[in-house]
């Protein structure tokens, strides 16, 4: 299986097509829109959290499913990236449309230590979600600065540097 290597993240040139809704900010980042923080997610224990709880932090939001082979292929690299960024305020939100028990069982069986979140409601339209896997990065100002559709190898120095930026 081939993976897209995200090596030029400094200007987000290799993370997918630029739509008419994008623009370039003064800091050189491509902006795919503004995050809508009014999104409810279910935790593994059945509670609910809101994206609003993470406002002001860098968000790495990965939409995936246990039945999706490309999604499963990128989980290990996401976990290694998350481990490399433990000393930062980057929040990793792994969101599945499936039932919480299905996701928890899958992660436990494959020994992943990733946050298991499921959709309590559909993702807001502002993100432009179309298919799994899709990954979004939202900066501290609430700008969607990365939208990547498809699997990728995430545990690369360029990605880590981008998220620390």
Beta strands, then each sheet from edge to edge (+ up, - down):
strand 1: 4-5
strand 2: 23-24
strand 3: 30-31
strand 4: 40-42
strand 5: 48-50
strand 6: 59-64
strand 7: 91-96
strand 8: 116-119
strand 9: 134-138
strand 10: 144-149
strand 11: 152-153
sheet 1: 1+ 11+
sheet 2: 2+ 3-
sheet 3: 5+ 4- 8+ 7+ 6+ 9- 10+
end
